[in-house]
């Protein structure tokens, strides 16, 4: 009987999705994608960062790479030394890259937080870095290059999040997360206050689930004395990790201090702070009591000096800087003089006089901690992006534009025309890549000649991996959208193909491998990318918003995304390239919410979708993220046009996808990383209750950007299988995943066969009548 039922289901499925096609052998497999070696430092072609990776003498440089090993289920990290000897470069016979340090990381589950990071030159023979070696927590290490001797400099009990070391390696300043359990020692109950759900439910046992608290320490290396704290623990602010700092002579540190109680008042005085608070911390004005807004909400930040011998704090400027949330907390904005006597601080506002700002702009200043005095180097035209030394000059990226300053006689600074930094030999170092060209290090000579320094993936011929080309279209409202189009290997003129839209980002000058091509440390979750090339599936990589600049219409952003996807599909259908009945879409992180709204509130016939560790504007997600960040809450209230209470209750009901799951027609795959499930449990449960095709994959050890090879295989191969099944009617016949068997693979497809029958019945139901659809 069971065999008969499955036979009937298979027949119905064949009628629903069409005959299977033969698989092309051209193009990368998922395993090839996972095992592709990428540069992770510098990150995303960061030219200023790459300059810092050239040795003091200019004769060597380093890059850091990561490569997955599926068989070992580990990531291999390498620090590769590049020889910049000008005579060999001129002869176009550079020395091969030399592995200075190599190790395999087993527990390496977050692409954005690699097990080897923050590598930097201490001097010509020494590198220092932060790493998780032999599955230990992050510690600080030094590497003596001539002997390859590795020395552990710190012994922190929890992971070091950032560090800075003195020139003689006798002192290290670092920051760690310190325990902050919801149930305090000796207590029998928890006052929840504005702590968030996961912190209260799981924070007693899991440090990563707690409301994060940090503390700076200074360690005197080699003395055997315990590290000394610099100030009290403080709650994480601005969704970023605080960054350590130290003067070259080890006497001073300049560290951030967060001033939540002064944010509202300061934002009235400094427009750049007001702009940031409005976008990232709406509760500064809506919730001045901090009654419902979480501890990681936006807060003004200022820098203070610490005398390390006696841990004495010293005010530099009684004013905020112009930093933003997240990555803005780790920007390069401090440059010490080699003597350690002074430091340049960039992006700082000047203090007020008699309650009035001296200037509403931010500035670059130079500060002398011994005498506690400062002077202005330059006034900035906008918000600072970074500041870094380039040779004898100081370079700042001011409102997106490059500005350079040079010290003149008497010690003051003078702005000079920007110039590219070259080595003494006249050569420059670059990471060269293109959308179809993997990143490799090159040297560019005085006459413009190019010499390749690395070939990181000689085992692959990427010319057989398909060509990603830029693609532009307009939606029905005339908005301009852009993305990248990857056409499968077996495409023939006039043949309409299945299409999968990978929604997050696309950069036309960065190599496209799998997901958002933002650099080697970007997301590696859910997006198979070029692995679709061999499967007869076209890929459109697109941003979550139109144009190239930031999209400001927060209220209508999900509707605009719907219109952008419709415009893309319509354009490709008009061109005869895409079968409109075989369209799928993948969303991750922020575009998870957009994909959820697309499959709920658009009548575009999306056949299958995946949402991986995605955001959501649902009541369930709203409740779960209480106390996490007022930015998160503010966003949900904006897109749902109010709070889920009268008088805006009706608007919330109309725009909340979880209250309209009867409108969903797509077969939905939900991927959730880490424990507990964050979003989409409501969507999953409600779709299953209505006999709609839905599957949830939980990766308990995973993090937002999957990195462990076995977890990446589950996600990427799972999505290849999912979309081939729904868009092509094809099934994988051979086990490929860890611990997968013929039997477990058969069970997977038996479950999907049932879903296919359920989808056919669901497709016959009347279309959702909501006026917001269409």
N, C-alpha and C positions, 0 to 999 in steps of 0.2 A: 504493500500500500504506500509506504513512504517513497519507494522508488517511482511509483506511478505519479504521486503528487509532484515530486521533483522534476519528472519528465514533462508534466504539464506546465510547471512554472518555467522550465527552460524554453519550451515552445512559445509561451506567452512573451518571455523576455526577448527572444529572437525577433518576434513580431514588433516588439516595442522599440528596440534600439537598432535593429538591422543586423546584417551578417558581419561576421568578424573578418578583419583584413589581415593580411600577412604582415608581420613586423619587419620593418627595415633593419638592416644591420649597420647602417651608417649613423654616426653620431655617438655621443657619450651615453653610457648607462648611468643610473643613479650612483652606483659605486664609484665610477669615474669622477663624477661631480664631487662626491664626498672626499675623495682622495686627491683632489686637485690642490697643489701647493700655492698658497697665497701669501702676499706680503701683509703683515699686520702692523708693522712699524717701519716707516711712517704710515699713519692711518690716512686712507683716502687721498693719496697723492698730496700730502701736506708738504709744500715746498719749504716752508719755514722750519717744520719739524725735521725734514731731511737735512737741512743745513746743520742742525744741532747734532746730527749723526756722523759728521765728518770729524776726524780726530783733530786735536789741537794743532798738529803739524801740517795737516792737510794732505797727508800721504796715505791715509786709510779712511774707510768709512764702514759702517755696518748697516745691515737690514735685519729684520726679524721675520721669520716665516712660520707658518703653521700648516701641517698636512695631516689629514685623517688617515688612519690605518684601520680598515674595517675588520681585518682578521684579528688584530690585537685589541680592538676596541679602545684605541688610545689616539691622542693627537701628538704628533712629533713636532717639537719646537726647535728651531735652530737660530743661533746668532751667526750670520755669515759676514766675514770680514772681506771687504773689497779693497784690492790694492790699486791705488791711484797714482802709481809711479808714472810720471809724464813720458819718459822715454818709451815705455812699453805701450802706453796709450797711443803715442804718436806713430808707433810701428803697427798699430792695430793688432797687437798680440798681448792683451791684458792677462795678467795672472788669473787663474781660475779662483772663484770665491773660496775662501777657507772657512770651514766650520770651526768657530771658536768655542761654541758650547751647544750641546745637543742633549735633549732629554725628552722622555715620553711621559705624558700626563694622562692618567687613567680617569680620574675624577675631574673632568673639565667640561662642565655642563652649560656654560654661558659664553656665547661667542663674543659678547661685548666686554667680557672680563677674562681675557686669556690667562693661562697659567704662567706665562712669562710676559712681563710688561714693564713699562717705565725704564727701559734700558737707556743708559747714558754714559758718556765718557766722564771719568774722574780726572784722568791725565792720559798721557800718550800710551801707557802700558796697562791701564786699568779700566774695566767697565764695572758699573754697579747697576743693579736692577732689583725688581721685586718678583718673586716667583713662588709657586706651589710645587715643591719638589718632594717626591716620594709620598705624595698624598697628604703632606703636612699643610698647615695654614700658610698664607702668604708671609714670607719673611724677606728681609733685605740681605742681599749677597754682593760680594765683590769677586771679580774674576781677574786674576793676574794673567795677562795674555801670553807673555813669554813662557810661563810654566804651566798654564791652564789650571792653576790652583784656584779652587772655589772656596771662599770663606763666608760663613754665615755671620752677619753682623748684629742681628737682633734675635731676641728670644721671646717674642710677644706670645701671650696665651691665646689670643684671637687674631684673626687675619689683619695684617697691616694694609690699610686702604691707600695710603700714599706716604712718601718719605722724601727726605732730602738729607744729604750727607756733607759734612765739611770736607775741605780739600785734603786734609791729612787723614781722613777716615776715623778720627778719634771721637766723632760725635755724630749722632743721627737723630733727627727729629722725625717723628712719625705720628700717624693718627690711626686709632683702632676703634671699632665699635665695641662699646662696653655694655654689659648686661643691663637690661631694663625690663624685667619681667612684670607683667601686669599685677601679679600677686606678690607683694613685697615680703621680705623676710619677717616672720612673726605675725603677719596678717592672716585673717581668716576669711576675708571677703575682698572683692575688687570694686572700687568705685570707677565705673567705666568712663565717666566724663566724656571727652571727645576722642577716646581711643577707638581705633577702627576694629572691625569684626575679626579679622585674621589675627591681629595682635592679641586680642582678648582670648580668642579660642585656642590659639596655637602658640602664642608667644612665651608661655611658661617653659616650654621645652625647646623651641626653635628660635635661635637668636635672629635669624633672618626675618621672622614674622613679627618681631617686636616693633614698637615705635622706636625707631633707631636713635640711639644716643651715642655720641662720639666723645673722645678725649684725646688731646695731644700729649705726647710724651717726648722727653729727650733722653737718649741713651748714651752713656759714656762707654764707648766700645773697649772691650778688653780689660775693664777694671773689675769685673765681677759684681759691680753694684747694680741694683735694680734700676730700671728706667724711672725717671722722675716726671710726675705729671706737670703739665703747663696749664694751669687753670682748672676749672671744674668741668665735669661732663656737660654736654649741651645737646639739645635735640636737633636732629637733622632738619635743615631748612632748604627750601628751594629744590627739593627732589634731586639734590646732587651730593657728591662726596667731597668733604673738605680736603684741601690740598696743603701738604706740609711744605715748609720752606726753611732754609738756613743760610747764613752768610758763609762765604768761602772760608773765613777764619774760624767759624764755629762759635762765634760769640753772641750772635743775634739770630732771631727768627722773626719773620713777619707772617702773621697768621690771621685768618678771618674771624670776625666776631659778628654774630647775628643779632640784630636789634629789632625784634618783632614789635615791641611796645612803642618804638619811635617811627615805625614804617609809615603810618598814616600821616603824621605831622610832617615828616620829611618829604613825602610824596607831594604835598602841597607846595613845597619849595623847589623841588628838582623835577623838571618835566620827564627826564629819562626814567626816573624811579616811578613817577606817576604812571607812565605808559606801561612799564613792566608790571606794576601792581594791578592795574586795570585788567590786563590780559591774564596774568598768572596767579593773582591773588585777589579775586573779587571780594572775598570776605573781609579784606582790610576795611572796606567801606560798609559792606552789608552785615558784617558780624564783628564789630570792634571789640566785643567781649571775648571773642574766641570761643563762643558757646557751642557752635556746631562745626567749626572749621578745625582741621587736623593739625597736628604738630609739624607736618612737613609743608605747610602752606608757605606762600611767598613771604619773604622777610628781607628787609634792608640788610646790607652787609657792609661792614667797614673793616679796614685792616688795622691791626695793632702790633706793636713791637714787643718782643720778649727778650730780656737779657737772660741768657741761658745759664750763666754761672749761679744765679740766685733765683731764677724763675720769676723775675719781676716784670710785670706788665707795664707798658708805656703807650700812651695815646699818640698816634701819628696825626690824624685828622679827625676831628669830631664831625664827620660827615660821611654819607654813604658812597659806595662806588656804583658803577652803572652795569653790574653783572646781571645776567638773566638766570633762569632756572636750569636744572639739568647740567648739560655740558658747559654752560657758561660759568659754572662754579670751578671748573678745572682749566680755564683758559690761561695762557701764558700772559701774565701782567706784572711780573716782578723781575727786574734785571739788576743783579748786584755788581758793583765795581769789583774787579779782581782782588783788591785789597781788603774788601769787606767793610770799608769805612762808610760806604753809602749805597743806597739802593734806589733804582728808578721804579716808581709805582705808576702804572698807567690805568686810565679809566676811573680816576678818583675825582669826586666832587670836592670843592673847596668849602671850608666851614663858613657859617654865617657870622655876620657882624651885627650886633644889636637886633638879632632876629631876622635879618635880611640877608639873602645869599649874596656873596661877593660876585658869583657868576652862577647861572643855571646850567652851564655846560660842564661836562667832565673834562679832566685835564691829565696831563702827564707831569708828574712832579719828581724831584730828586730829594731823598730824605737821608739825613745823617743821624743815626740813632744815638751816638755818643753825646752829641750836643743837643739832640732832640729838636732839630730845626729842619725846615724844608723850603724849597723854592720851586716855582713853576718852570717847567721845561717848555710846555706848549699847551695851548687850548685845543681841544678836539672839536671836530665839526659834527660828530655824531657819537654813536655808541662804539666803544672799543671792541674789536674782535680778538686781537692778540698783540703782544709786544715781545720782541726778541732781539738779541744782539746779532749783527751780521758783520763780522770782522770788527773794525773799530767803530762801527755805526750802530745806531739804535733804529730798529724798524718797527713801526706800529701800523696796524691795519685799522683805519679810522673810517667808520661808516662804509666799509667795504673797499676803501681806497688805500693804496700803499703810500706811507709817508716815512721819510728817513731823516735822522738827525745825527750830527757829528759834534763831538766836543771840541771846543776851540780854546785858544790860549786864555788862561784865567779860570778854566773849569766850567764855563757856561756852555750852553748848547745852541747850535745853529741848524735850522732846517736846510737840507740840501736836496737837489733833485734825486729821485730814486734811481739806484743803479743795481744791476744784477751782481750777486756775489760770485766771484770766480776764485778758484784756487790760485796760489802763487804761480802755478804753471800756466794759468790761463784757461784751464779746463773747468767745467761745471759738472755737477752730478745731478741726475734726474731719474725719476721713475717714469718709464715710458709705457703707455698703454693706450688702447682704444677700445671701442665697444666690442670689437672682434679680435683684439690683440691683448693677450694676458700681460699683466704687469711684469716688467723686468727692469733692472737697473742698467742705466747707460751713462756714458760720459760724453760730453759735447766739447769739442776742441775749439781753439781760438778761431779757426777758419770755418767753424760750423760743422766739422766732420763728426760723425757719431760712431761710438764704439760700444758694442754690447758687452756688459760686464757679467750678466747672469742669463742662464736659460733654465728657469726653475722647473719646467715641466717637459723635459725632452721626451718623455715616454708617450706624450700625446701629440697628435697632429691636429691642432685646433682648426685647420682649414677644412677638416671633415666634420666639424661640429656645427655647421650651419652659420649663416650670416644674419646677424641682427641689424636691421636698418631702421633709421628714424622714420616715424610715421606721424602725420598730423591730420587732424580732422576738426570739424566744428559741430557743435550741438545745435538743437533746434532754435536756441536763443542767440546763436551767432558767436558763442564763446569759442575761443581757440584752445584746443587740447593737443598735447604731444606725447609721444611714447615711442616704444621700439617694437618692431614686428619681426618675429622669427618664423619663417615658413618651413615646414617639415621637408625632409629629404625626398619623400616620394610624391611631392606636389607636382601636378601636371596642369597645364593651362586649361581652363574651363571646368576643372573639378572643384566643387565646393568642399571645404574641409571643416572639421570640427575646430572650435576655437576655445582656448582657455585664456581668460584675462587675469593676469597677475597684477593686482592693484597694490601699490605702495609708492614706488618711485621709479624713475628712469633717468639716467644721465648718459647723454650721447657720447661722452668722451671717456667713460670708465668701463672696463671690461665687464661684460654681462655673462655671469656663470649660472647662478640659480635664482636668487631672490633680488631684492633691491640692490642695484649695483652702486652702492655708496662707499665701497672700499672693502678690504679684506676682513674687517671686523663687523660688517653689517649682519643683518639677520640671515641665518641659515635654516630657518624654520619654514616648512610647508611648501615652499616654491621649488619645483623641480627644474624650472628654467630650461636650459639646453637639453636636459634629459628627455623633454617632450619631442625634440627634433627627430629622433629615431622612431617615434611612436605614431607618426602621421597626424600630429596635433599641432595646429598653429598657436603661437603664443603672442599675445599683446601685453607688453609691460607698460603700465600707465601710472601716472601720479594720481593721488586722491583728489586733486583739484585742478582747475583749468590754468593755463598759462604757465609761466615759470616763476613768478613772484608768489609770495604768500597770499592766500585767498582770505579775504576779510569778512565775507558774509557767513558768519558762524550760524545764524539762525537757519539759513537755507542750504547749508553745506551738503547735507545728505541728499536733498532733492537735486541739487546741482550735480552731484556725483551720478545719480541715476540718469540724468539727462546726458552727461558725458559718456557713460557706458552705452546708452541707446544710440548716441551719435556715432560712436565707434563701430558698433555692430551694424548699424544701417549703412555706413560708408563701406564696410567690407562686404556686405551683402550686395550692395549696388555694383561693386567692382567684380562680382562673381567669384569671390574668394572663399566666402564662409557660408555654411549651411545654417540658416537662422534657427533651425530646430535642434542644433547640436552646439550650444554655447554654454560654457562653464566659467566660473569666476572663483578666485582665491583672494581672501583678505587676511591680513595679519596685523596685530596691534591696532593702531588707529583706524586702519581701513577695515578691520573686522566689523566695526559699527556700521561703516558705510555699506559693506556687502550685506549685512543683516537687513538694513533698510532697503537696499536694492531688491532683495528677493521677497521682501514683504510688501513694499509700497510701489512697485513698478509692475506694469503688465508685460514687460519684456520677457519673453519665454526663456528664462535661464533654466537650463535642465538640471544642472548640478552645481554645487558650491562647496567650498571649504572655508571655514573661519578658524584661524589658528591663534590661540591665546589673544583673542581680540577684545577690544573695548566694546561697550554696549550702552545704549541709552534706555535701559529698561528699569522697571521698578526694583527688580531683584538686584541689579547691579548698583542702582542708586543707594539701596539700603546697605549693601555690602561695603560700599566705599565711603560710608559715613565716617568722618574723622580721619580719612586718609589724606585728602588734599582738597582745599576749597576750590582749586582750579578744576579738579575732576568734577566736583559737584556743580560748580558754576557752568561747566560745559554741558552737562546733562540737562540742567534747567534751561539753558539757552536753546538747545535744539528741540526740547519738548515744550518750549514756550511757557514756562512757569514751573511751579512745584506741584507734586501730585496731591493737591488739596484745593478746595474751592477758594477763589473763583476760577482757577486755571485747571481744575481737575479734568474737565471735558477735553481741553486741548491736549493734556497729557495722555489721556486714553486714546485719542485719535492718532498720536504720533509715537506711542510706545510700541515697538514691534512685538513684545511679549504678549500684549493684549490684543494682537491681531494676527496670531500665528495661523488662523484659518486661511489667511491670504497667501501663505507660503506654498509655492508649487515645486520649488527646486529640491532635489535630493541633497540633504545637507550633512556634511562631515564636519564635526566639531573636534578640534584638537585642544586639549588643555594640558598645560605643563606645570608640574609641581603639585604638591598637596597643600591646601585643598583646591578643589575646582573653584575658579574665580568667577567667571561669568558663564552664561549660557546654560546653566543647569535648568533654568526655567524654560528656555526655548526648547531644549532637548526633551524635557518631560512632557511639555504640552504638545509637541509634534508627535511623540510616540503615542500619547493618549488619543490623538486624532488619526492614528494609523497612517501617518505620513512618513516617508523614508528619511530617517535620521540616524546617524551613528556618532557616538562620542568616543574618542580615543584619549585616554589619560596616560601621560608620561610622567610617572611620579617623581623621577629624579631629574626631570628636565627643567630648564629655565626659559626665559622669554625668547632668547635667541639660541636655539639648540646648537650644541657643539659636539657632544659625545657621538662618535661615529654610529654606534648602534641606534641611538635615538634619532639621528638624522636619517638613517636608512628607513626607520619606521615611518617617519613623517613624509619624506620625499617619495619613497617607493609606494607608500600607501596612497599618496595623491596621484601618482601615475596610474596605479590600479583603479582608483576611484573614478577618474575621468575617462580612462579607456573603457571601463565598464559602462558608464552612463552615456558617453558620447559616441562610442564605437561598437559596443556590444562585445568587447573582447575580454578574455580572462587570462590571467597569468597561470602557467601550468607548472612552473618549477619553483621550489622554495628558494628564497634569496635572503631572508632576514635571519637574524640570530634566533635559534631555537624554533624556527618555523619548520613545519613538516608538511608532507603531502596531505595529511589528514587535517591539520589546522588551516591550510590554504583552502581545502575543500569546504570546510565549515564557513570560512569567510564568504565564499561565493554563494553558498546555500542561503546565508542570511541576506545577501544582496539580491538574490533571486526573489526572495519573498518581498523585499522592498520594491523591486521592479513591478511586481503585480500590484502592490499597494499604490504605487505612483500612477499606474495606468488607471486605477479606479479613481484616484484623487483628481487626475486631470479631467475626468468626465464631470466633475462637480461644477456648479455655476461659478463664474468668476466672482471674486470678492467685490462686494458692492461699495466699498468705501470710496468717498469722493476724492481722497488723496491719491488713489491709484491712477496710474496712467500718465 
